[in-house]
């Protein structure tokens, strides 16, 4: 029987390129639960996988409460189907938000182009110079 490899907080910080404080924060929030040997935190492969899911969720814009819900579903149901169904719902909502933001950004950029053109016309008229270059 081989013992499960454990990771220190420094190992995880280095592997995921995050700060020790970030890891401690997720621990304080109850999202990961390291073992303790004295003052040293030791993380299992499960903790490492949970941290990876937390960081992925944050990167795509999920709230910690949503990430917790997904993690909790796995713990309670022990099946990936309910977890995947919830994640799919959250991803769909997030995708819709991002598409709306992209549309808003495209509209603003178009308006900027129009205003830039107007400003160049005014300047060209007043100075006799061509600012379209």
C-alpha positions in Angstrom: 0.0 0.0 0.0 1.4 3.4 -1.0 0.5 6.5 0.9 -1.3 9.3 -1.0 1.1 12.1 -2.0 0.4 15.2 0.0 1.1 18.8 -1.2 2.2 21.8 0.9 0.5 25.2 0.5 3.7 26.3 -1.3 3.4 23.4 -3.7 -0.1 24.4 -4.7 0.8 28.1 -4.9 3.6 27.4 -7.2 1.7 24.8 -9.3 -1.3 27.1 -9.8 0.6 30.4 -9.8 -1.4 31.9 -7.0 -0.6 33.4 -3.7 -0.6 31.6 -0.3 -3.2 34.1 0.8 -5.5 33.0 -2.0 -5.3 29.4 -0.9 -5.8 30.4 2.8 -8.9 32.4 1.7 -10.4 29.4 0.0 -9.7 27.3 3.1 -11.4 30.0 5.3 -14.4 29.8 2.9 -14.5 26.0 3.5 -13.9 25.2 -0.2 -10.8 23.2 0.6 -9.9 21.4 3.8 -6.3 20.6 4.3 -4.9 18.2 6.9 -2.7 19.7 9.5 0.6 18.5 10.9 1.3 21.0 13.6 1.1 24.4 11.8 1.7 22.9 8.3 -1.2 22.5 5.9 -1.1 19.3 3.9 -3.3 19.0 0.8 -4.5 15.8 -0.8 -5.2 15.1 -4.5 -8.8 15.9 -3.7 -7.9 19.3 -2.4 -5.8 19.9 -5.4 -8.6 18.9 -7.8 -11.1 21.2 -5.8 -8.6 24.1 -6.1 -8.3 23.6 -9.8 -12.1 23.7 -10.1 -12.3 26.8 -7.9 -9.8 28.6 -10.1 -11.4 27.5 -13.3 -14.8 28.7 -12.0 -13.4 32.1 -10.9 -11.6 32.5 -14.3 -14.9 32.1 -16.2 -16.7 34.5 -13.8 -18.6 32.2 -11.4 -19.3 33.5 -7.9 -17.8 31.6 -5.0 -21.3 30.6 -3.9 -21.9 29.1 -7.4 -18.6 27.2 -7.2 -19.4 26.0 -3.7 -22.8 24.7 -5.0 -21.1 22.7 -7.7 -18.5 21.3 -5.2 -21.2 20.5 -2.7 -23.3 18.7 -5.3 -20.4 16.3 -6.0 -20.0 15.7 -2.3 -23.7 15.0 -1.7 -24.6 13.1 -4.8 -21.2 11.5 -5.5 -22.2 11.6 -9.1 -21.0 13.8 -11.9 -24.3 14.0 -13.6 -26.0 16.4 -11.1 -22.8 18.4 -10.9 -22.5 18.6 -14.6 -26.1 19.6 -15.0 -25.7 22.5 -12.5 -22.4 23.5 -14.1 -24.0 23.4 -17.6 -26.8 25.7 -16.3 -24.3 28.2 -14.8 -22.1 28.1 -17.9 -25.1 28.9 -20.1 -26.1 31.8 -17.9 -22.5 33.1 -17.9 -22.2 32.7 -21.7 -25.3 34.7 -22.2 -24.0 37.5 -19.9 -20.7 37.6 -21.8 -22.4 37.7 -25.2 -24.5 40.6 -24.0 -21.4 42.4 -22.8 -19.7 41.7 -26.1 -22.7 43.2 -28.0 -22.6 46.2 -25.7 -18.9 46.6 -26.3 -19.4 46.3 -30.1 -22.1 49.0 -30.0 -19.8 51.4 -28.0 -16.9 50.8 -30.4 -19.1 51.5 -33.4 -20.3 54.8 -31.7 -16.6 55.7 -31.0 -15.8 55.2 -34.7 -18.7 57.5 -35.7 -17.6 60.2 -33.2 -14.0 59.9 -34.2 -15.0 60.5 -37.8 -17.1 63.5 -36.8 -14.2 65.0 -34.8 -11.8 64.5 -37.7 -14.3 66.2 -40.1 -14.6 69.2 -37.7 -10.8 69.5 -37.3 -10.3 69.1 -41.1 -12.9 71.8 -41.8 -11.4 74.2 -39.2 -7.7 73.6 -40.0 -7.8 72.6 -43.7 -5.7 69.6 -42.8 -6.6 66.0 -43.5 -6.6 64.0 -40.2 -8.0 60.8 -41.7 -4.5 59.3 -42.1 
